[in-house]
C-alpha cells in the first residue's frame, strides 16, 4: 500500500513538472513572437522615409490664393508627402490648413506663411512675428515658404507626447483624428472637430488619405534657368507647378508674362524670378 501511494506521489510530481515546463515553454514562445513582431514593426518604421525639403528661399514668399479649391490643389501633394513621412492623414493636414489659415488668406498666414497657427513656444529658434490671438501680441512662427509650415506641423504633432495616442488610429480615421486633436488641446474651440470633419467631407479631402504615389519634394525644388530667367514649358507644366518651382504666386506669373488665362503650351517661354 505504501509503495502504491509513493508511486502516485512520484507520478503527480512528474506531471506537475511537465506542466511547469510546458507553461514556461509557452511563455517563452509567446515572448519570442512578441519580440519578433516588435522587431518587425521597428524595421517597418525604419523603412518610412521622410521627403527632404528643397532649400528654403532666402526671402519671404507671399502666396496669393483666391479660394479653398485653389488652396487644396496647391497643397494637396505637400499634405500627402507629409502623410507618407509622418503618418498624419493628408485630409487632417489640409483641413487644419484651410481652417487655421483661412485658406491662406488670413492675416497671420499672409504675413508669416504660418498655416497651422503654431506659436513660438520655448526653444523655437526660427523667425517669428506677433499676432493677436487668445491674447494680444502673441508670438507666432514665421516661414519663408508655406511648405516649411507643413513640415513644422508634422514635426510638432510627432514630437509632443500629448499627441502620441493619435498615431494608434488608422490614417483613414479622420473623424478620430479630428476629435483627438481637440482632446489633446490643439485648439480651445469646442467645435473644432466638427469644423474639421465638415471641411473634409465638403471638399472630399479623405480621397488624399488613400493615394500613395511615389513623389518627392524634389519635384517642387527650385530649378536653374538660363541667364534671362526664362522657363521653357515642358509636358505636364502648369502655372501651379511653376509657382511652386520658382516660389512665385500664380498671379505673379500671369502678370509678369501678361497672361490672360492659365493655359500653357509646350515650348512656351515663361518669365520667372
Backbone as a ProteinNet text record, in pm:
[ID]
protein_1_A
[PRIMARY]
XXXXXXXXXXXXXXXXXXXXXXXXXXXXXXXXXXXXXXXXXXXXXXXXXXXXXXXXXXXXXXXXXXXXXXXXXXXXXXXXXXXXXXXXXXXXXXXXXXXXXXXXXXXXXXXXXXXXXXXXXXXXXXXXXXXXXXXXXXXXXXXXXXXXXXXXXXXXXXXXXXXXXXXXXXXXXXXXXXXXXXXXXXXXXXXXXXXXXXXXXXXXXXXXXXXXXXXXXXXXXXXXXXXXXXXXXXXXXXXXXXXXXXXXXXXXXXXXXXXXXXXXXXXXXXXXX
[TERTIARY]
82.8	0	86.4	190.1	281.9	350.9	385.4	452.1	359.4	231.1	133.7	120.4	107.5	95	217.8	337.2	462.8	469.2	420.9	421	329.2	209.9	115	174.1	241.9	304.7	412.3	493.9	600.6	541.9	430.9	366.5	310.2	251.4	196.9	304.1	418.4	531.3	581	585	632.3	539.9	406.4	310	316.5	331.3	342.7	464.9	573.5	697.9	681.1	610.4	588.1	502.5	396	309.4	385.4	472.8	552.4	644.7	708.6	799.1	721.5	598.7	518.5	476	437.1	395.8	511.2	629	747.2	779.4	763.4	791.2	693.7	563.3	462.5	489.9	527.8	559.1	677.6	779.5	898.3	863.7	777	736.5	658.4	566.2	488.4	578.3	677	770.2	850.5	890.9	967.9	884.7	755.1	664.9	646.2	626.9	610.4	733.6	851.5	977	991.5	950.3	960.5	870.4	747	653.1	706.5	764	817.1	932	1019.7	1133.5	1086.7	982.9	929.2	869.5	796.3	736.3	842.1	950.2	1058.9	1125.7	1148	1211.9	1122.9	990.1	897.5	899.3	904.2	904.3	1031.2	1140.6	1266	1263.5	1175.2	1168.7	1096.3	1016.8	944.5	1043.9	1048	1143.3	1070.2	1131.7	1074.1	1134.5	1048.3	1095.2	1170.8	1287.2	1367	1306.6	1306.1	1256.9	1365.2	1326	1425.3	1479.3	1587.4	1647.3	1546	1537.6	1442	1482.6	1389.1	1423.3	1472.4	1561.6	1620.6	1525.4	1424.4	1328.9	1188.8	1106.5	968.8	887.6	817.3	734.7	588.6	522.9	381.2	295	208.3	120.6	-14.1	-67.1	-198.4	-291.6	-385.2	-478.4	-619.8	-702.1	-833	-949.6	-931.8	-1045.4	-996.4	-1085.3	-1048.9	-1005.5	-1069.7	-1033.7	-891.5	-854.4	-718.2	-618	-656.6	-569.6	-543.6	-649.8	-638	-550.8	-573	-493.7	-347.1	-321.2	-183.3	-108.9	-176.7	-106.8	-141.7	-225.8	-264.2	-143.6	-57.4	60.3	153.9	168.6	251.4	195	63.4	-0.9	18.9	14.8	35.7	179.5	273.4	413.4	436.7	374.2	387.8	322	209.8	141.8	230.9	297.1	383.1	504.6	551.2	669.9	641.6	524.2	499.2	371.3	286.8	169.3	47.3	49.8	-65.3	-155.8	-284.5	-372.2	-365	-353.7	-347.6	-474.8	-587.4	-715	-713.8	-656.1	-647.6	-555.6	-441.8	-346.8	-411.2	-479.1	-542.6	-657.2	-737.5	-849.4	-799.9	-695.2	-638.6	-580.5	-512.5	-457.2	-565.6	-673.1	-785.8	-845.7	-867.5	-933.5	-843.7	-721.6	-632	-583.9	-566.8	-511.5	-617.7	-745.4	-848.4	-818.6	-789	-741.3	-631.4	-538.4	-421.1	-441.5	-564.5	-594.3	-603.3	-587.2	-592.9	-473.9	-490.5	-385.4	-254.7	-263.4	-143	-72.1	-148.6	-89.8	-24.8	-88.2	-35.7	97.3	113.7	236.7	342.7	307.5	407.1	416.5	324.8	317.1	294	241.7	208.5	64.4	48	-84.7	-152.5	-86.2	-142.5	-149	-127.2	-139.7	-45	73.9	169.7	245.2	237.8	304.9	453.2	527.5	672.6	710.8	653.9	686.8	835.5	867.1	1003.7	1094.4	1208.7	1305.5	1301	1197.9	1189.6	1299.6	1381	1494	1478	1364	1341	1284.3	1245.3	1188.7	1049.9	1000.7	872.1	810.4	682.2	611.9	504.3	448.2	349	210	112.5	-24.6	-120.7	-232.7	-333.9	-413.9	-413.8	-489.9	-570.3	-543.5	-610.1	-572.7	-450.1	-401.9	-343.6	-326.2	-275	-124.1	-79.8	62.8	134	72.7	137.2	240.2	339.8	449.4	413.5	421.7	392.8	513.5	531.2	641.9	620.3	731.2	725.4	814.1	766.1	837.8	844.7	949.6	962.5	877.7	833.5	750.2	654.3	527.6	429.9	469.4	546.2	580	658.2	729.1	801.9	705.5	592.6	487.6	426	405.6	352.1	447.8	577	674.5	679.8	674.7	680.1	555.9	442.7	319	338.1	400.9	427.2	518.9	625.3	721.2	654.6	571.5	501.8	415	339.2	249.5	323	433.3	503.2	604.4	633.7	735.5	678.5	547	485.4	401.3	430.6	371.9	219.5	163	16.8	-56.3	12.8	-49.9	-16.4	61.9	111.6	-1.3	-112	-221.3	-287.7	-274.9	-337.4	-278.8	-151.5	-84.2	-117.5	-202.3	-257.6	-382.4	-434.7	-551.3	-509.5	-601.9	-576.3	-564.9	-479.6	-463.5	-585.3	-679.9	-805	-916.6	-889.9	-990.3	-984	-1028.9	-1018.1	-1106.8	-1218.8	-1306.4	-1239.1	-1171.8	-1098.8	-985.5	-915.5	-807.1	-861.4	-972.7	-1031.1	-1068.9	-1133.7	-1172.6	-1048.8	-950.4	-829.7	-748.6	-744.6	-671.6	-732.2	-864	-932	-905.2	-911.6	-888.1	-746.3	-649.9	-509.9	-478.8	-573.4	-554.8	-498	-510.5	-458.5	-533.2	-662.6	-744.7	-839.3	-878.2	-970.6	-1116.4	-1140.7	-1276.8	-1342.9	-1453.4	-1518.9	-1575.2	-1595.8	-1648.4	-1538.1	-1413.5	-1300.4	-1312	-1345.9	-1358.5	-1465.7	-1581.5	-1690.7	-1651.3	-1575.8	-1532.3	-1436.4	-1343.9	-1250.2	-1324.5	-1414.6	-1490.2	-1575.7	-1635.8	-1717	-1633.2	-1513.6	-1426.5	-1381	-1349	-1302.7	-1412.1	-1534.2	-1643.1	-1695.6	-1691	-1736.8	-1646.1	-1514.4	-1419.9	-1360.5	-1419.8	-1377.1	-1225.5	-1176.9	-1033.3	-985.1	-1075.5	-1033	-983.8	-1011.2	-957.7	-805.4	-744.6	-599.1	-535.5	-616.5	-563.4	-539.4	-603.9	-596.6	-491.5	-445.4	-345.9	-206.8	-122.9	13.8	109.5	127	213.7	358	449.8	591.6	634.7	620.3	658	759	824.2	926.2	926.4	970.7	977.5	1073.9	1159.4	1249.3	1170.7	1045.5	961.1	921	930.6	890.9	1011.1	1130.4	1250.1	1272.8	1350.6	1385.3	1475.7	1447.5	1530.9	1609.3	1717.7	1804.2	1755.6	1747.7	1706.1	1824.6	1803	1911.6	1929.8	2024.5	2060.2	1945.9	1850.5	1737.2	1618.3	1636.3	1528.4	1404.4	1425.7	1316.4	1299.5	1178.2	1146.8	1073.2	1120.9	1053.9	954.6	828.4	722.8	742.8	739.4	751.6	616.4	606.3	483.2	451.2	330	290	301.5	367.7	381.2	246.5	219.9	103.3	149.6	65.5	102.3	119.4	41.2	54.5	191.1	229.4	358.3	474.7	462.4	569.7	576.8	461.1	462.1	536.6	527.4	598.8	748.1	781.3	922.3	999.9	934.9	1006.4	963.8	886.4	843.6	774.6	685.4	605.7	459.1	374.1	231	185.5	69.9	14.5	-12.2	-62.4	-89.3	37.7	148	275	319.7	306.7	345.9	261.2	132.4	42.7	71.6	93.8	122.8	256.9	358.9	493	495.3	405.1	404.2	283.7	208.7	90.7	-4.3	-26.7	-114.7	-258.8	-349.6	-491.2	-562.3	-496.6	-553.8	-440.8	-479.4	-380.4	-332.4	-378.8	-339.3	-194.5	-117.1	21.8	42.2	138.8	172.4	314.6	337.8	473	566.8	681.4	778.6	761.5	651.4	625.7	725.4	788.1	881.1	803.8	839.5	774.3	878.5	858.8	949.4	927.8	1037.7	1028.2	1130.1	1113.6	1207.7	1322.5
-120.6	0	125.8	123.5	237.9	259.3	147.3	157.3	222.8	186.8	244	394.6	433.5	576.4	652.5	595.4	659.1	674.5	569.4	572.8	683.8	698.4	802	941.2	959.8	1088.7	1123.2	1023.6	1045.4	1082.5	1013.2	1044.4	1185.6	1226.9	1362	1467	1441.7	1535.7	1545.5	1432.6	1429	1506.7	1487.5	1560.4	1710	1746	1887.9	1950.6	1874.3	1923.5	1943.3	1848.2	1859	1980.3	2001.9	2117.3	2246.2	2249.2	2368.6	2398.2	2291.1	2308.1	2355.3	2295.7	2335.1	2481.4	2522.2	2659.3	2755.5	2717.9	2801.5	2807.7	2690.7	2685.8	2773.7	2768.3	2850.4	2998.6	3034.4	3173.7	3222.7	3135.2	3170.8	3189.4	3098.3	3107.9	3236.8	3269.1	3393.1	3515	3512.4	3624.8	3641.7	3527.4	3533.6	3591	3549.9	3601.8	3751.3	3795.6	3937.7	4016.7	3961.2	4028	4035.2	3925.9	3922.6	4027.5	4038.7	4139.5	4279.6	4298	4429.3	4467.1	4368	4394.3	4422.3	4346.4	4368.2	4506.7	4546.6	4679.7	4787.4	4765.9	4864.3	4874.4	4757.7	4756.6	4826	4801.8	4864.8	5014.8	5061	5205.6	5269	5192.5	5247.3	5265.4	5186	5193.8	5319.6	5382.3	5504.3	5618.3	5676.1	5784.3	5916.8	6015.6	6149.7	6229.2	6279.1	6352.4	6477.6	6498.7	6616.7	6740	6848.6	6974.7	7038.7	7111.4	7188	7301.1	7361.1	7471	7582.5	7631.6	7737.5	7866.5	7935.2	8061.7	8163.2	8249.2	8346.5	8461.2	8480.5	8588.8	8533.8	8610.6	8572.2	8571	8460.4	8446.5	8459.9	8562.3	8583.7	8509.9	8421.7	8345.6	8414.9	8415.1	8472.4	8360.5	8321.8	8212.9	8267.6	8236.8	8301.2	8218	8087.2	8004.4	7879	7814.3	7688	7582.5	7578	7478.8	7501.4	7627.9	7658.5	7622.2	7645	7608.3	7457.4	7379.9	7234.3	7186.3	7239.8	7196.7	7236.3	7346.2	7392.7	7307.1	7264.6	7199.1	7051.9	6993.6	6852.6	6759.9	6781.8	6696.1	6710.2	6831.5	6853.9	6777.5	6782	6711.1	6560.2	6508.9	6365.6	6324.9	6407.6	6378.8	6374.8	6467.1	6467.8	6343.9	6300.8	6180.5	6057.7	6046.6	5931.4	5931.2	6048.7	6056.4	6052.8	6104.2	6119.9	6051.7	6002.8	5928	6010.5	6140.3	6226.5	6226.9	6196.9	6193.6	6323.6	6310.5	6429.4	6511.3	6443.1	6514.2	6604.2	6555.4	6633.9	6753.7	6731.7	6840.7	6949.2	6908.4	7005.4	7079.4	7005.6	7068.2	7167.6	7129.9	7222.4	7345.4	7323.2	7436	7530.4	7474.5	7556.4	7637.3	7570.1	7634.2	7736.7	7695.8	7781.9	7903.7	7885.6	7994.3	8072.7	8030.3	8095.9	8074.6	7948	7903	7994	8031.3	8108.1	8257.4	8305.1	8448	8518.1	8441.7	8501.5	8593.3	8685.9	8784.2	8717.7	8618.4	8550.4	8477.5	8405.9	8331.1	8424.4	8538.1	8630.7	8693.1	8715.7	8782.7	8688.3	8558.7	8465.1	8332.6	8304.5	8172.9	8062.3	8097.8	8002.4	7957.6	7835.1	7787.7	7706.6	7685.8	7599.3	7666	7794.6	7867.9	7822.4	7775	7725.8	7844	7854.5	7963.7	7932.4	8031	8014.6	7902	7900.2	7801.9	7809.4	7750.7	7751.5	7670.2	7724.6	7653.3	7687.3	7761.3	7798.4	7898.1	7864.1	7949	8011	7984.6	8040.3	8180.7	8230.9	8365.2	8365.6	8482.7	8492.8	8630.5	8640.5	8768.2	8766.8	8882.4	8893	8910.9	8847.1	8848.2	8832.4	8904.2	8894	8765.6	8683.5	8558.5	8546.5	8444.2	8435.8	8556.8	8602.4	8722.2	8817	8940	9040.3	9024.1	9035.6	9034.5	8904.5	8789.2	8660.3	8630.5	8551.3	8518.8	8396.3	8410.1	8300	8273.7	8148.1	8110.1	8166.2	8197.9	8257	8176.7	8154.7	8074.5	8152.6	8129.9	8197.4	8132.4	8008.8	7938	7847.9	7835.6	7754.4	7608.4	7549.6	7407.9	7383.8	7485.9	7471.3	7475.7	7540.3	7537.7	7398.3	7335.6	7199.1	7101.4	7114.2	7025.3	7049.1	7174.1	7205.2	7150.4	7151.5	7094.1	6944.9	6874.9	6731.2	6705.4	6782.8	6766.4	6799.1	6902.4	6945.8	6832.1	6766.4	6660.6	6533	6503.2	6377.1	6384.4	6502.2	6513.6	6553.8	6570.6	6605.6	6489.3	6445.7	6323.7	6328.4	6447.2	6455.7	6413.1	6411.7	6369.1	6224.1	6157.4	6023.1	5923.7	5932.8	5836.3	5844.4	5958.3	5973.6	5876.2	5842.1	5758.2	5609.7	5578.8	5444	5429.1	5542	5540.1	5510.5	5457.7	5439.5	5576.5	5585.4	5715.8	5752.1	5657.9	5687.9	5727.5	5722.6	5757.5	5907.8	5987.2	6132.7	6185.8	6117.9	6162	6141.9	6027.9	6001.6	6100.6	6134.3	6232.7	6370.6	6408.1	6540.4	6553.5	6450.4	6454.4	6449	6368.5	6353.7	6481.2	6559.6	6687.1	6781.8	6786	6871.2	6818.7	6687.1	6625.3	6652.9	6653.1	6675.4	6822.5	6910.1	7051.6	7133.4	7084.2	7162.9	7295.1	7291.6	7413.4	7420.9	7542.1	7562.4	7561.9	7575.8	7578.7	7442.4	7434.8	7305.8	7242	7322.7	7269.2	7245.2	7244.1	7223.7	7092.4	6979.2	6853.8	6861.5	6918.2	6928.1	7013.6	7118.8	7207.5	7135.1	7057	6981.6	6876.2	6803.2	6697.8	6758.8	6874.5	6942.7	6975.8	7030.7	7066.3	6943	6837.9	6714.4	6656.5	6654.8	6594.6	6687.7	6817.7	6912.9	6910.6	6904.2	6909.3	6772.1	6666.7	6529.4	6511.6	6566.3	6562.5	6422.3	6334	6198.4	6118.4	6166.5	6097.3	6098.1	6199.7	6209.9	6116.6	6060	5964.9	5828.3	5803.1	5671.2	5664.3	5778.9	5781.3	5769.8	5691.1	5674.2	5671.7	5784.9	5795.6	5814.1	5767.3	5786.2	5922.4	6021.7	6157.9	6208	6317.2	6371.2	6521.1	6586.3	6731.8	6782.6	6693	6736	6785.2	6734	6777.6	6924.7	6979.6	7118.2	7207.5	7153.2	7231.1	7340.7	7439.9	7547.4	7491.8	7524.7	7477.2	7593	7559.2	7661.4	7698.5	7825.6	7872.1	7938.6	7982	8048.9	8190.6	8262.5	8394	8494.1	8470.6	8562	8523.8	8423	8376.4	8337.9	8251.1	8202.7	8051.7	8010.9	7868.4	7827.2	7722.3	7670.8	7563.7	7582.3	7493.2	7352.3	7255.4	7114.5	7045.6	6923.4	6847.1	6829.6	6860.3	6844.6	6971.5	7074.3	7200.9	7271.8	7328.7	7414.6	7538.5	7638.7	7757.8	7725.6	7628.7	7588.9	7524.9	7431.7	7363.2	7460.9	7556.1	7655.1	7749.4	7779.5	7867.8	7802.9	7669.8	7600.4	7591.2	7570.5	7557.1	7686.2	7797	7924.7	8015.3	7958.9	8034.9	8166.6	8157.2	8271.2	8232.4	8330.1	8301.9	8293.5	8232.6	8223	8362.4	8451	8588.9	8657.9	8637.8	8699.2	8648.7	8517.9	8459.7	8516.5	8529	8579.4	8726	8806	8948.3	8967.1	8890.4	8903.4	8866.1	8771.8	8723.3	8774.2	8867.4	8923.3	8813.9	8713.3	8602.5	8635.7	8602	8626.1	8499.3	8383.9	8257.3	8170	8061.8	7971.4	7865.2	7870	7769.4	7791.1	7680.9	7686.3	7591.5	7624.1	7539.6	7488.5	7363.1	7307	7391.8	7429	7512.3	7660.5	7696.6	7839	7893.9	8007.2	8067.7	8142.8	8119.8	8185.3	8257.9	8386.2	8463.1	8425.8	8406.9	8374.3	8459.8	8464.1	8539.9	8450.9
0	0	0	83.6	89.2	-45.4	-111.4	-241.6	-344.3	-336.3	-431.5	-410.6	-282.6	-250.1	-295.9	-275	-315.9	-467.3	-538.9	-685.1	-737.4	-673.7	-713.7	-692.2	-578.3	-548.9	-651	-685.3	-783.5	-921.1	-956.5	-1085.3	-1084.4	-971	-959	-973	-907.7	-917.5	-1061	-1129.4	-1267.9	-1359.8	-1340.7	-1423.4	-1397.4	-1268.7	-1232.6	-1296.3	-1297.1	-1357.9	-1507.5	-1571.4	-1717	-1749.9	-1668.1	-1691.2	-1673	-1572.2	-1545.4	-1661.8	-1713.5	-1827.8	-1950.4	-1969.6	-2085.5	-2074.2	-1949.6	-1927.9	-1956.8	-1910.2	-1932.8	-2081.5	-2149.2	-2293.2	-2370.4	-2328	-2394.9	-2373.5	-2249.6	-2219.3	-2301.6	-2312.5	-2389.6	-2536.8	-2588.5	-2728.1	-2753	-2660.7	-2672	-2670.8	-2580.7	-2569.9	-2698.5	-2756.2	-2881.3	-2994.5	-2999.2	-3102.9	-3086	-2960.3	-2934.1	-2974	-2940.9	-2978.4	-3128.8	-3195.4	-3341.4	-3404	-3348.7	-3400	-3374.4	-3255.1	-3220.2	-3312.7	-3339.1	-3427.9	-3568.9	-3612.3	-3746.7	-3757.7	-3652.5	-3651.3	-3655.5	-3580	-3577	-3712.5	-3775.1	-3907.4	-4008.8	-3998.1	-4092.4	-4076.5	-3949.4	-3927.3	-3978.4	-3975.2	-4024.9	-4176	-4243.7	-4388.6	-4434.9	-4344	-4379.9	-4395.4	-4511.3	-4536.4	-4541.9	-4486.9	-4485.1	-4599.4	-4687.1	-4803.6	-4761.2	-4820.8	-4789.6	-4854.9	-4782	-4836.9	-4922.5	-5027	-5102.8	-5017	-5059.8	-4983.2	-4963.3	-4839.8	-4810.5	-4880.2	-4943.3	-5009.1	-4907	-4949.5	-4857.5	-4824.9	-4910.1	-4888.8	-4867.6	-4798.8	-4770.7	-4900.6	-4924.9	-5045	-5005.3	-5054.1	-5022.5	-5124.9	-5077	-5164.2	-5177.6	-5299.1	-5324.7	-5369.5	-5283.2	-5311.4	-5301.3	-5399.4	-5409.3	-5357.6	-5338.7	-5298.3	-5225.7	-5149.8	-5084.8	-5185.7	-5300.7	-5402.7	-5453.4	-5471.4	-5515.1	-5405.8	-5280.4	-5168.7	-5170.1	-5188.7	-5188.4	-5303.2	-5424.2	-5539.3	-5523.9	-5453	-5433.6	-5332.1	-5224.2	-5113.2	-5091.9	-5176.3	-5158.7	-5166	-5262.8	-5277.4	-5157.6	-5108.2	-4989.4	-4870.3	-4852.4	-4740.7	-4753.1	-4875.6	-4896.7	-4865.3	-4905.3	-4875.4	-4724.6	-4653.2	-4507.2	-4446.9	-4503.4	-4455	-4471	-4586.7	-4611	-4520.6	-4482.6	-4398.3	-4249.9	-4208.7	-4065.4	-4016.1	-4107.6	-4066.2	-4030	-4057.1	-4027.8	-4151.4	-4138.3	-4256.2	-4335.8	-4466.2	-4551.8	-4538.7	-4517.4	-4503.5	-4380.5	-4272.3	-4148.6	-4169	-4231.4	-4256.1	-4341.7	-4449.2	-4537.6	-4467	-4390.6	-4321	-4215.8	-4142.3	-4044.5	-4113.8	-4226.5	-4301	-4349.5	-4404.8	-4451.4	-4337.1	-4223.3	-4109.9	-4041	-4010.4	-3933.7	-4013.7	-4144.9	-4226.2	-4302.3	-4291.3	-4373	-4519.9	-4554.7	-4686.3	-4743.1	-4654.3	-4696.3	-4701.5	-4673.2	-4684.3	-4548.5	-4439.7	-4307	-4282.9	-4192.1	-4164.5	-4121.5	-4032.1	-3984.3	-4097.8	-4180.4	-4292	-4392.9	-4419.3	-4518.8	-4476.4	-4345.6	-4302.6	-4247.2	-4228.1	-4172.2	-4247.4	-4342.7	-4407	-4303.6	-4187.8	-4081.9	-4105	-4156.3	-4194.3	-4084.9	-3971.2	-3867.7	-3730.9	-3727.2	-3602.5	-3493.2	-3532.5	-3432.3	-3371	-3240.4	-3169.4	-3150.9	-3107.4	-3096.7	-3001.3	-2882.5	-2780.4	-2742.8	-2629.4	-2579	-2671.5	-2705.5	-2787.8	-2935.3	-2979.3	-3121.3	-3155.2	-3256.2	-3293.7	-3431.3	-3495.7	-3628.6	-3622.9	-3739.8	-3748.9	-3684.9	-3651.8	-3584.3	-3608.6	-3573.3	-3580.4	-3472.8	-3444	-3337.6	-3396.6	-3331.3	-3383.2	-3265.9	-3272.7	-3166.3	-3183.2	-3078	-3082.6	-2953.6	-2870.7	-2740.2	-2655.1	-2671.7	-2603.7	-2707.6	-2669.4	-2762.3	-2782.1	-2907.3	-2939.5	-2907.4	-2940.8	-2915.7	-3025.3	-2988.1	-3080.3	-3163.5	-3296.6	-3387.9	-3478.6	-3514.3	-3601.5	-3743.1	-3808	-3941.8	-4035.6	-4157.8	-4256.9	-4388.7	-4464.2	-4593.1	-4701.5	-4676.3	-4774.4	-4697.3	-4741.5	-4668	-4647.6	-4740.4	-4723.8	-4594.5	-4547.9	-4421.8	-4303.7	-4321	-4220.5	-4213.5	-4328.5	-4332.7	-4264.7	-4290.9	-4227.8	-4076.6	-4035	-3892.5	-3821.5	-3889.5	-3835.7	-3810.9	-3904.4	-3888.5	-3769.4	-3760.9	-3650.7	-3517.7	-3516.1	-3394.5	-3338.5	-3424.4	-3378.1	-3340	-3407.6	-3382.2	-3268.7	-3219.4	-3114.5	-2979	-2970.3	-2842.8	-2792.7	-2669.9	-2614.9	-2608	-2594.2	-2579.8	-2705.9	-2821	-2946	-2982.2	-2898.4	-2933	-2958.4	-2881.8	-2896.6	-3033.4	-3100	-3231.5	-3333.3	-3315.7	-3413.8	-3396.8	-3298.1	-3286.7	-3372.8	-3422.3	-3509.2	-3653.1	-3731.1	-3873.6	-3939.9	-4041.6	-4107	-4191.2	-4206	-4276.8	-4179.3	-4049.9	-3949	-3920	-4015.5	-3999.3	-3887.7	-3860.9	-3752.1	-3616.7	-3601	-3477.6	-3457.3	-3565.2	-3558.2	-3522.1	-3582.4	-3555.6	-3407.9	-3354.7	-3212.8	-3122.8	-3164.1	-3084.1	-3073.5	-3180.6	-3176.7	-3074.4	-3070.7	-2971	-2830.1	-2812.5	-2682.3	-2633	-2725.9	-2689.1	-2665.1	-2697.2	-2669.1	-2782.6	-2907.6	-3021	-3032.2	-3006	-3015.8	-2896.7	-2861	-2749.3	-2793.4	-2923.2	-2976.5	-2955.5	-2880.3	-2856.6	-2982.9	-3086.7	-3213.1	-3316.2	-3272.2	-3363	-3441.9	-3376.6	-3453.9	-3562	-3526.5	-3624.6	-3743.5	-3719	-3827.6	-3921.9	-3864.9	-3948.9	-4031.1	-3965.6	-4035.1	-4146	-4119.9	-4221.5	-4345.1	-4324.1	-4436.6	-4513.9	-4440.8	-4506.2	-4594.6	-4544.8	-4621.3	-4730.7	-4705.6	-4807.1	-4930.6	-4907.9	-5019	-5052.6	-4995.1	-5025.9	-5002.7	-4890.9	-4863.6	-4827.7	-4783	-4744.9	-4864.1	-4986.2	-5103.1	-5103.1	-5042.1	-5040.6	-4937.5	-4846.4	-4749.6	-4812.3	-4926	-4988.5	-5098	-5144.6	-5250.8	-5191.3	-5255.9	-5206.7	-5324.7	-5385.9	-5502	-5458.7	-5540.9	-5512	-5564.3	-5478.4	-5514.8	-5414.6	-5447.8	-5359.1	-5369.6	-5264.1	-5266.1	-5372.5	-5423.9	-5531.4	-5651.8	-5664.7	-5776.2	-5763	-5642	-5621.1	-5593.3	-5611.1	-5579.9	-5682.1	-5643	-5735.4	-5844.1	-5968.8	-6078.5	-6136.9	-6203.7	-6261.4	-6400.7	-6427.8	-6560.4	-6629	-6749.4	-6819.6	-6765.2	-6822.1	-6768.2	-6777.7	-6867.7	-6883.9	-6795.4	-6704.9	-6617.9	-6696.3	-6792.6	-6876	-6853.5	-6828.9	-6818.2	-6945.4	-7009.2	-7128	-7084.9	-7117.3	-7072.2	-7125.8	-7033.2	-7066.5	-7048.9	-7097.9	-7083.4	-6934.4	-6894.3	-6754.7	-6672.3	-6726.5	-6653.6	-6644.6	-6529.7	-6510.5	-6434.6	-6429.8	-6353.5	-6205.6	-6155.7	-6015.5	-5991	-6080.5	-6060.4	-6075.8	-6168.5	-6185.6	-6065.8	-6006.7	-5888.8	-5773.9	-5762.1	-5655.6	-5686.8	-5813.7	-5850.5	-5829.5	-5858.9	-5856.5	-5740.6	-5647.2	-5529.7	-5570.5	-5665	-5709	-5701.5	-5684.5	-5688.2	-5834	-5854.4	-5989.6	-6044.9	-5961.9	-6005.4	-6053.5	-5980.1	-6020.5	-6156.4	-6178	-6306.4	-6420.2	-6396.3	-6500.8	-6531.8	-6429.6	-6451	-6519.1	-6476.6	-6533.8	-6681.4	-6719.2	-6857.5	-6937.4	-6879	-6946.9	-6995.2	-6909	-6945.4	-6909.5	-6999.4	-6974.6	-6927.3	-6944.9	-6898.1	-6843.8	-6778.4	-6718.8	-6817.1	-6939.6	-7038.9	-7083.3	-7087.3	-7132	-7249	-7335.6	-7449.8	-7436	-7475	-7470.2	-7555.3	-7498.8	-7569	-7543.8	-7477.5	-7450	-7347.1	-7375.3	-7278.1	-7169.9	-7046.1	-6932.8	-6849.5	-6828.4	-6743.4	-6596.8	-6524.8	-6383.1	-6307	-6174.7	-6093.1	-6051.2
[MASK]
+++++++++++++++++++++++++++++++++++++++++++++++++++++++++++++++++++++++++++++++++++++++++++++++++++++++++++++++++++++++++++++++++++++++++++++++++++++++++++++++++++++++++++++++++++++++++++++++++++++++++++++++++++++++++++++++++++++++++++++++++++++++++++++++++++++++++++++++++

